[in-house]
């Protein structure tokens, strides 16, 4: 009989029946993210791997560590394990058409916040859109890009992507804003410094009391609110309203409807809301 042991996964740390529920509660309290039951198998696998990497025999020991110490270094890996980083350049392309029209109508410096920037494609799409508005904005273009996932933010700062990831980017933009890799970097491209310097990347938990200390012309919070419960969504909308300038825009995801959660915004277009 052939030896199939090379194809088996490591056993990892042991799981208890209530580990998933404890982890879900920890994640909800810390980040506002709801971990649904249909993700139990995935969650338990990732918890087992993290506990094993921490040198623990049982997942309950890891969860106990998190419950007892809000500053535990294990929190970073725990949160990163449950974040979703599905993104693309110029995803929901109509939003960037609206942003360009809005930017030209403001005819001044523009500040935009992408509050769940993932690996950076959205932030760079915003920056390219604003750069293409040219003299209408003068020299004042600033993009604040944040995400709770530390690994995603590090990747975003580097601005390096496989060439196939650039498919949605107009060919003229690829030539203008990207440098193709050579040698060991063949098959990749990096955003040019002139584009990267428009963006400030930081790690941020949206439940944190410490938000960027400025007011924005537009906020992108797309395909993020769906992972929060209704009360968290409503609180975030209140906070977005406080950091938006009068008439500012809020861009949300295609499956997100905010009209029943707030009276501070009015629907201006497809998944685009204006501050009243």
C-alpha positions in Angstrom: 0.0 0.0 0.0 1.4 3.4 -0.9 2.2 5.9 1.8 -0.3 8.9 1.5 1.0 10.7 4.6 2.7 13.3 2.5 -0.7 14.5 1.4 -2.2 14.9 4.8 -2.5 18.2 6.6 -0.9 18.7 10.1 -3.3 17.9 12.9 -3.0 21.4 14.4 -4.3 22.4 17.9 -7.2 20.6 19.3 -10.7 22.1 19.1 -13.5 22.1 21.7 -17.2 22.3 20.7 -17.7 25.9 21.9 -14.5 27.3 20.3 -16.3 28.6 17.2 -18.9 30.5 19.2 -16.2 32.0 21.5 -14.2 33.1 18.5 -17.2 34.6 16.8 -18.0 36.7 19.9 -14.5 37.9 20.2 -14.4 38.9 16.6 -17.7 40.7 16.9 -16.7 42.7 20.0 -13.3 43.6 18.6 -14.2 44.4 14.9 -18.0 44.4 14.5 -17.6 41.6 12.0 -20.3 38.9 12.1 -18.9 35.4 11.6 -21.8 33.3 10.2 -22.3 29.6 11.1 -21.7 28.5 7.5 -18.1 29.5 7.9 -17.6 27.4 11.0 -15.4 24.8 9.3 -13.1 27.4 7.8 -12.9 29.3 11.0 -12.0 26.3 13.1 -9.3 25.3 10.6 -7.7 28.8 10.8 -8.0 28.9 14.6 -6.3 25.5 14.9 -3.5 26.7 12.7 -3.0 29.9 14.6 -3.0 28.1 18.0 -0.5 25.6 16.7 1.8 28.3 15.4 1.6 30.0 18.8 2.9 26.7 20.4 -0.5 25.9 22.0 -2.0 22.4 22.0 -5.6 23.6 22.3 -7.6 26.4 20.6 -9.3 27.2 23.9 -5.9 28.3 25.2 -5.6 30.8 22.3 -9.1 32.2 22.9 -8.4 32.5 26.6 -5.3 34.5 25.8 -7.4 36.9 23.7 -10.2 37.2 26.2 -7.8 38.1 29.0 -5.4 40.4 27.1 -6.7 43.1 24.7 -3.1 43.9 23.8 -2.0 40.3 23.0 0.1 40.2 19.9 -2.1 37.2 18.8 -4.9 39.6 18.1 -3.3 40.7 14.8 -3.2 37.2 13.4 -6.6 36.4 14.7 -8.2 39.4 12.9 -6.2 38.9 9.7 -7.5 35.3 9.6 -11.1 36.4 9.2 -10.9 39.4 6.9 -12.1 39.2 3.3 -9.7 40.7 0.7 -11.7 40.3 -2.5 -11.0 43.4 -4.5 -10.1 44.6 -8.0 -9.0 47.6 -9.9 -11.9 49.8 -11.0 -14.4 47.4 -9.4 -18.0 48.8 -10.0 -16.6 51.1 -12.6 -19.6 53.5 -12.5 -18.3 54.8 -9.1 -15.2 56.1 -10.7 -17.2 58.0 -13.3 -19.3 59.6 -10.6 -16.1 60.4 -8.6 -14.5 62.1 -11.7 -17.6 64.2 -12.3 -17.8 65.1 -8.6 -14.1 66.1 -8.5 -14.4 68.4 -11.5 -17.5 70.0 -10.0 -15.6 70.8 -6.8 -12.7 72.4 -8.6 -10.5 72.4 -5.6 -8.2 70.1 -3.6 -9.9 66.8 -2.9 -9.6 64.4 0.0 -10.9 60.9 -0.3 -10.9 58.1 2.3 -11.1 54.4 1.3 -11.8 52.9 4.7 -11.5 49.2 3.8 -8.8 49.4 1.1 -7.7 45.7 1.2 -4.6 45.2 -0.9 -4.8 48.6 -2.5 -6.5 48.2 -5.9 -9.3 50.5 -4.8 -7.0 53.2 -3.5 -4.9 53.3 -6.6 -8.0 53.3 -8.8 -9.2 56.4 -6.9 -5.8 58.1 -7.2 -5.7 57.4 -11.0 -9.2 58.8 -11.4 -8.3 62.0 -9.5 -5.0 62.4 -11.4 -6.9 62.2 -14.7 -9.0 65.1 -13.6 -5.9 67.2 -14.1 -5.9 71.0 -13.5 -9.5 71.0 -12.2 -8.1 69.9 -8.8 -5.0 71.9 -8.8 -2.2 70.1 -6.9 -4.3 69.0 -3.9 -5.2 65.4 -4.2 -5.0 63.2 -1.0 -6.2 59.7 -0.6 -6.4 58.1 2.9 -6.4 54.3 2.6 -7.0 52.1 5.7 -7.8 48.5 6.5 -8.0 46.3 9.5 -5.8 43.6 7.9 -2.1 44.4 8.5 -1.0 42.0 5.8 -3.3 43.6 3.2 -2.0 47.1 4.1 1.6 46.1 3.7 0.9 44.6 0.3 -1.1 47.8 -0.7 1.9 50.0 0.3 4.2 48.0 -2.0 1.8 48.5 -4.9 3.0 45.3 -6.7 0.5 43.3 -8.7 0.5 40.4 -11.2 -0.1 41.6 -14.7 -3.4 39.8 -14.9 -4.7 41.9 -12.0 -4.3 44.9 -14.3 -6.8 43.7 -16.8 -9.6 46.1 -15.7 -7.2 49.1 -15.9 -7.3 51.1 -19.2 -4.2 50.4 -21.2 -3.3 54.1 -21.3 -3.3 54.1 -17.5 -1.2 51.0 -17.3 1.5 52.7 -19.4 1.2 56.0 -17.4 0.9 54.7 -13.9 2.7 51.3 -13.7 6.2 50.0 -14.2 6.6 46.5 -15.6 8.9 44.1 -13.7 11.9 42.5 -15.3 14.0 39.5 -14.3 12.7 38.0 -11.1 9.8 40.5 -11.2 8.7 39.6 -14.8 4.9 39.1 -14.8 4.4 41.8 -12.2 4.0 45.5 -12.3 4.4 48.2 -9.6 2.6 51.5 -9.3 4.8 54.5 -10.1 6.0 56.7 -7.3 4.0 59.7 -8.5 0.8 57.6 -7.9 1.9 56.1 -4.6 2.8 59.5 -3.1 -0.9 60.5 -3.4 -1.9 57.8 -1.0 -1.3 57.4 2.8 -1.9 53.8 3.9 -2.6 52.9 7.6 -4.1 50.1 9.6 -7.4 51.0 11.2 -10.2 49.1 12.9 -13.5 50.9 12.0 -14.7 50.4 15.6 -11.7 52.3 16.9 -12.5 55.7 18.4 -9.5 57.1 16.6 -10.4 57.9 13.0 -8.4 60.2 10.6 -8.5 63.7 12.0 -9.7 65.5 8.9 -12.9 65.9 6.8 -13.3 64.3 3.5 -15.0 65.1 0.2 -15.8 61.4 -0.4 -15.6 58.1 1.4 -15.5 54.7 -0.1 -16.9 51.9 2.1 -17.7 49.3 -0.4 -18.7 45.6 0.2 -17.7 46.1 3.9 -21.0 47.0 5.7 -22.5 43.6 4.8 -20.1 42.0 7.3 -21.5 44.1 10.2 -24.8 43.8 12.1 -27.4 46.6 11.7 -26.6 48.5 14.8 -22.9 48.7 13.8 -23.8 49.8 10.3 -26.0 52.6 11.7 -23.2 53.8 14.1 -20.7 53.8 11.2 -23.0 55.9 9.0 -23.3 58.4 11.8 -19.5 58.7 12.1 -19.1 58.9 8.3 -21.5 61.9 8.3 -19.4 63.6 10.9 -16.2 63.4 8.9 -17.7 64.2 5.5 -17.7 67.8 4.1 -21.1 69.3 3.2 -22.4 67.6 0.0 -19.8 64.9 0.3 -20.3 61.5 -1.2 -20.4 58.0 0.3 -19.8 55.1 -2.1 -21.0 51.6 -0.9 -21.1 48.2 -2.5 -23.6 46.8 -5.0 -25.4 44.7 -2.4 -25.6 47.4 0.2 -28.6 49.6 0.8 -28.3 52.3 3.4 -31.6 54.2 2.9 -33.4 52.3 5.8 -30.5 52.9 8.2 -30.1 56.7 8.1 -31.7 60.0 7.3 -28.4 61.8 7.0 -27.7 60.6 3.5 -29.8 60.7 0.3 -29.4 58.3 -2.6 -27.8 60.2 -5.4 -27.1 57.4 -7.9 -26.5 53.6 -8.0 -25.0 52.8 -4.6 -23.8 56.5 -4.2 -25.1 58.6 -1.3 -24.8 62.3 -0.7 -24.6 63.9 2.8 -27.7 66.0 3.4 
